[in-house]
Every structure is written in structure tokens, then in C-alpha cells.
Amino acid sequence: MAVGNDLPQARDRHRPGGDPERQPPYPSGWFFLALARELTPGRVLTRRLADEDVVLYRTADGRPYAVRPYCPHLGAHFGAGGTVEGQNLVCPFHHFAFAPDGTCVSTPDGRPPRAHVEHHTIRERNGFVFGWYAPDGKPPAWDAPETAPPEVRATASWGTEIHAPAQELAENSLDYRHLPVVHQVTLKELDPPQAEGPYLRTRLRLGPAGPGPLTRFQVDHSFLMAGLGCLRIEQPLPLLGVVVYLWALHTPTAPARTRLHLAAACADMRPARTAARSSLRRPLHRALARTMLRLAVGKVRDDIPIWNAKRHEPRPRLTVGDEAIGLYRHWVRQFYPTP
């Protein structure tokens, strides 16, 4: 399932939630920038993070890098025609070359100037490239985690733009009240939310609501939030001998705008005894990942009109049954600058 943007652009001031005074600032954390398979050696990509372009590239030895977009010589944008030659990023305007440490190492016609390109800190995890962002420019306060076994890679993905801050999207999984109302889903809390520094974990048993035999089909879901940028859901399916992983990745791109990227992967609950058996099951894994992603996208499409029209309530009037939201709101404070 291809990544795409299926929402029309809108001017935030015409929206109830578009008042800048109501919006939380950009949070610090690790945010999705690209699929690792998109960033092939020699390729240059431009992605948006916190209202700025980030230029990503992979050198000949396979290492990924991310830099601020403008060449310090005369301001050309590396993402608008820049290239990679061996280990160096080359500016499209005058072909000044910059080494992986950011220093200018060559020009076509003379000694390179004392120029330096500023890098972003990035990590590759489970087939995703994450970039660190902090409003105060401080280095990472925690490392981007593997949210699934290291060998697991997402094989199906989908993305769109949402007119809401990242905090709103991540909060959705702890808003238990909306699940039966919007998604026709029953739930049972197996483990209440537990905050562990920048991580938040919970476990729910979910199943379809309404009459009929499908209501008996319930699956345990383990939720892990790594900051406000990454939500991973783990679903074991013992009858098939597999585990399905779903990711909801939230990247703040502009005030009150978030790029939402959903991805899915499937893996055996037990390692295959032989390489031949593993390769035979690979098509099943891919098919299950695509199916689970379609189901997840269908649920998200129910949320999108609400997200796009609602406003952020910095002091929500919570009631009985909203305890998980209250804990979440307390937990997210660590990702924002201290007032």
C-alpha cells in the first residue's frame, strides 16, 4: 500500500483548532522521516519536520545522514538537485562537496572554504529512519528504541496529513470512550497505562462490537509509546503462529499539522527451523501485514474528520473513565519546554 496524501490542504485560521494560542508547541523526541528502503545509496530526500526541511541521504557505504537544507556557500537547497558522490553530499549549485562530518572537502576549481553543514541526529529502527528534534536544540535525552525485534521490518505502509498536533493523534489510543462510539470496538483494559520515562505502555483486549459471531473474535493488543512520535501495537495471533506489528508514526510538520504514517509487519512467533520454511511463510507474512494495515487505515479514516475539525483543549474537563487520558496528559509534559 503506497504512501500518499489524500487530504485537501486547508488554511488553519478557518478551523476551530487553528488558533495558534491553543496549540501546544512542537514536542521534543524522535520523529519518523523516511522508510529505510526509500533511502537507497546515492539518493537525496527532503522531508518536513517542525516547519523546516530536512535533507536525507545515504552514502556509498550504506550509512544514512540528515542535514539542514541549505548550502553554507550561497544558500542552495541540497534537496533540489543535490547528489551523493561516494561519501560526500554535493551541492547542486556549485558542486561544493561536504563530507559525512559536515565539513566542505572540495570544490571544482580550488581550495574549499571553511564551511560546515549542520547535521541532525538520526537512527534506523525496524526499517524506519527517525530524526531527533528538540525546540531548544539540545542533543537527544534518550535513544530511539527498537519497538520490535531488530530483524522485523515494515512491509506495508500508508500516510496522510492531519490538521492536528501530534499530541492529539497519540492520545487517541488512550481515549477508550471513543472506541465503541467511532470504531464499533469493544475493549477490556488488561494492564493500565504505565509510564516509564519517555515510554508509556498499556495492554487492551479489543474486538468488534454488535451482534453476531464476530464479537467472539478478540485479540490482545500491547501498546508502546516512545515519546509522541512513535506508537507500536503488537498483536499475537497464536492460531496462525504469528505476531503482527502496527506502527502509528506522528511527525509534526507545521503548527497544528502532523504527518501520520501507518506501517505494518508480520513475524513468526517462533523462529522457523529452516531457511526454506522461513521463505515459504514470507508471502503469508506480507499478506497479513497488508490486511492488518487496511483494517488500521479504515479505523483511522473514521478519526480523520474529527481530528481535522476539533480543537486542542489544553485543560480538558475529564470525567470518570478518562483516567488514562489524565495520566497521558501528565506524561506528555516532559516533551515540552518548561514554561
Residue, then its C-alpha position, 0 to 999 in steps of 0.5 A: m500500500a503506497v504512501g500518499n496524501d489524500l487530504p485537501q490542504a486547508r488554511d488553519r485560521h478557518r478551523p476551530g483548532g487553528d488558533p495558534e494560542r491553543q496549540p501546544p508547541y512542537p514536542s521534543g523526541w524522535f520523529f519518523l522521516a523516511l522508510a529505510r528502503e526509500l533511502t537507497p545509496g546515492r539518493v537525496l530526500t527532503r522531508r518536513l519536520a517542525d516547519e523546516d526541511v530536512v535533507l536525507y541521504r545515504t552514502a556509498d557505504g550504506r550509512p544514512y545522514a540528515v542535514r539542514p537544507y541549505c548550502p553554507h556557500l550561497g544558500a542552495h537547497f541540497g534537496a533540489g538537485g543535490t547528489v551523493e558522490g561516494q561519501n560526500l553530499v554535493c551541492p547542486f549549485h556549485h558542486f561544493a562537496f561536504a563530507p559525512d562530518g559536515t565539513c566542505v572537502s572540495t570544490p571544482d576549481g580550488r581550495p574549499p572554504r571553511a564551511h560546515v553543514e549542520h547535521h541532525t541526529i538520526r537512527e534506523r529502527n525496524g526499517f524506519v529512519f527517525g530524526w531527533y528534534a528538540p525546540d531548544g536544540k539540545p542533543p537527544a535525552w534518550d535513544a530511539p528504541e527498537t519497538a520490535p525485534p531488530e530483524v522485523r521490518a515494515t512491509a506495508s505502509w500508508g500516510t496522510e496529513i492531519h490538521a492536528p498536533a501530534q499530541e492529539l493523534a497519540e492520545n487517541s489510543l488512550d481515549y477508550r470512550h471513543l472506541p465503541v462510539v467511532h470504531q464499533v470496538t469493544l475493549k477490556e483494559l488488561d494492564p493500565p497505562q504505565a509510564e516509564g520515562p519517555y515510554l508509556r505502555t498499556r495492554l487492551r483486549l479489543g474486538p468488534a462490537g454488535p451482534g453476531p459471531l464476530t464479537r467472539f473474535q478478540v485479540d490482545h493488543s500491547f501498546l508502546m509509546a516512545g515519546l509522541g512520535c512513535l506508537r507500536i501495537e503488537q498483536p499475537l495471533p497464536l492460531l496462525g503462529v504469528v505476531v503482527y506489528l502496527w506502527a502509528l508514526h506522528t511527525p509534526t510538520a507545521p503548527a497544528r499539522t502532523r504527518l501520520h504514517l501507518a506501517a505494518a509487519c508480520a513475524d513468526m512467533r517462533p523462529a522457523r527451523t529452516a531457511a526454506r520454511s522461513s521463505l515459504r511463510r514470507p508471502l503469508h507474512r506480507a499478506l497479513a501485514r497488508t490486511m492488518l494495515r487496511l483494517a488500521v487505515g479504515k479505523v483511522r479514516d473514521d478519526i480523520p474528520i474529527w481530528n481535522a475539525k476539533r480543537h486542542e483543549p489544553r485543560p480538558r474537563l475529564t470525567v470518570g473513565d478518562e483516567a488514562i487520558g489524565l495520566y497521558r496528559h501528565w506524561v506528555r509534559q516532559f516533551y515540552p519546554t518548561p514554561 
